[in-house]
């Protein structure tokens, strides 16, 4: 029997449209393996919420493999050493994997390729995590894009991504090496923090396919108008599936075009806007690939001198959803309870942290990294740098979201706030966004006691705005000298 090829799963936890798996299957017997090596991704090892998702996605992947006469081999330890042991145990002479683009993973994969060549093993990496390889996308000057709109327009001039691949037939190896159990990886939290996760999510390829179909069957037609309303189910909620590779952007691209051909021009506009959001994911990866230090440092170096206030009390109040601003608190509590936050609210809470509290964007990025089930290095970095005004295509420094106006515009009846800040649920719509403006009698009859069962605002909006504008204006003047 021919020696098996190792299929090294990473963030490609699917069987459909998996180019590495298809290539490995074409070689002969396939040994699917997942190697738990978080240290190799330092300083951005997966956070707690991501680990919860990873555990359940690995369970789903193993079940799918077993249904096809295969299984998922799980090992722990330094990746290169684990691969070397597996090659020795099984006689494998090829290793297939799908490419990732973060700085630490690129360094690791490059070292493994070098080792493979020296060991007489054929390494083969494949595309699939993005629509287009970041090495192939550049502007007319031959340099990376730094503004999204021209980046997206350029992508639309390229040939569409290849059609998704079907699940290949998998031939089992002659013998199965020993495997660790998925439970032994210790990915699940040891506190009841994840109690709301299971009610909210279905990790794994079947759940991803189901969610995409639900979105395309109805939500996508109104996406353009409803995607900014956190109180309704108006978005795809596919970001965790994309991050863990349970679904590919190529599948989304082709299925969206196919499913929306019959829609009216206005309804197709929702689909076009949705694909544009997939483009933002591409842009994030493009930026981190070409500017690899931006996960810790601002793209615009003058922001290294910004006078952030590392106020631990402010940071903790923000993390716990106890700022006294209902839309901010609702977002932070949604994050803690479900491992996810509506994108419009992500912008509001991020703006509040960096521009009302003047706490650095890096602290916000770290918290999101640990608490989001869709925590993605590139998207997280770009989102926070955009909000802080220090990244590519960034929000101008004077754009400071007014949390009351944002709430009134996007959650006008307080449906979202009432779900996640239940102590305010009985307040009339008129005061749900700014409870401190409610008369004493209204507060009393609504069961709200400011400073007791709901906090007063930890900062005054206008004063905080003026302070932030002054700090940003000073930085601008100094950078122009």
C-alpha positions, 0 to 999 in steps of 0.5 A, a space after each residue: 500500500 502506498 505511504 499516506 499523505 498528511 493532511 494538516 488541518 489548521 483553520 480549514 475545518 471543512 471537507 468541501 472546497 478544501 484544496 489541500 484535502 483534495 490534493 492529498 486524496 489524489 495522492 492516495 491514502 490520507 492521514 488527516 491531522 490537527 496539531 495543537 500548538 498555540 505557542 507557535 502563534 504567539 503573541 496572539 495564541 487563540 483566546 478563550 472564546 475562539 478555543 470554545 469554537 475550535 473545540 466544537 468545530 474539531 468535534 464536527 470535523 472528526 464526525 464528518 471524517 468518520 462518516 467517510 471511513 476516515 478520522 481526525 488524528 489529534 496531536 499536541 506539541 511543536 508543529 514541526 516536531 509532531 509532523 516529523 514524528 508522524 512522518 517517521 511513524 507512517 512513512 508519509 512522504 507528502 504534507 498538504 496544508 492550506 495557506 494562512 497569512 499572519 506573520 507568525 504562521 508565515 514564519 512557521 510554515 516557511 520553516 516547515 517547508 525548509 525542514 521538509 525539503 531537507 527530510 525528503 518530504 514533499 510540502 505542498 501549500 494551497 490557496 483557499 482562505 481568501 478570494 485572492 492571494 495577497 501576493 497577487 493584489 497590488 495597485 498600479 504602482 506595484 505597491 499594496 493598497 491602503 484605501 479600501 474602495 480602489 482595492 475593492 474595485 481592483 478585485 472586481 476586475 480580476 477573474 472570479 475565484 475558482 468554482 468550489 470543489 466537492 468532497 473528495 473520496 478519502 482512502 484510509 491509511 493502512 494503520 492509524 497512529 495514536 491520537 490524543 482526544 479533543 477533550 484533552 486539549 483543554 479548549 473549553 472554559 472552566 467557568 460557566 462563561 460559555 453558557 450562552 454560546 451553545 444557544 447562539 451558535 452551531 460550530 462546524 461545517 454543517 452549521 456554517 452551510 446551514 447559516 449561509 442558506 438561511 441568509 441567502 434564502 431571505 436575509 440577504 435581500 434586505 441586507 443593505 437596509 437592515 445590516 446596521 440594526 442590531 435588534 434584528 437578525 439582519 446580518 450573515 453571522 458567518 464570520 466565525 465560520 469564515 475564520 475557522 475555515 468551515 466555509 470558504 469565501 469562494 463558496 460564499 461568492 458563487 452561492 451568493 451570485 447564484 442565489 440572488 440572480 432572480 432578485 430585483 435590482 434593489 434586492 441584488 444590491 443587498 447581495 452586492 453590499 454583502 460581498 463588499 463586506 467579504 471584500 473588507 475581510 480580504 482588505 484586512 488580510 492584505 494589510 496585515 500581510 504587507 504591514 505585519 507589525 500593525 497587529 501591535 503598532 499603528 500603521 501611521 507612526 505618528 500615533 505612537 506618540 498619542 497620549 493614551 490614558 491607561 485607566 484600568 477603572 475605565 477599561 474594566 467598566 467598558 469590559 463589563 458593560 458598566 459605562 452608563 451608556 446603554 448602547 455601549 453596555 448592551 454591546 459589551 454584554 452581548 459580547 460576553 454572553 454570546 461571544 459575538 457583537 453586531 458590527 455597528 455596535 463594535 464601531 460604537 463601543 470601540 469609538 467609546 473606548 479610544 475617544 471617550 475614555 482615551 484608552 489605547 486601541 491595543 487594549 480593546 483589540 486584546 479584549 476582543 481577541 479573547 472574547 470574540 468567537 470570530 476573533 481574526 487577527 487581520 480583521 481585529 487589527 484593521 477594525 481597531 486601527 480604523 476606529 483610532 484613526 491610525 490605520 489604513 483608510 482610517 476614520 478621521 480623528 474628528 469622527 467621534 460617535 455620539 452613543 446616544 445618537 447612534 443608539 437612537 438611529 440604529 436601535 430606535 425602540 431600544 429592542 437591542 438595549 432591552 435584551 442585553 441591559 434588562 435593568 433598563 427594560 421598563 424605561 420608555 423609548 424616550 429615555 432608553 438611550 440616555 436614562 440620566 435624562 429621565 425624570 425621577 418619577 419615570 426612573 422610579 416607576 421603571 425600577 431604575 436607580 442610577 448609581 445602584 442597579 445601573 451606573 451613571 455615565 462614567 464620563 460626560 459625553 461633551 467633555 470627553 469629546 472635547 478632550 479627545 478632539 484636543 488630543 487628536 488636534 495636538 497630535 496632528 499639529 505635531 506631526 505636521 511640524 
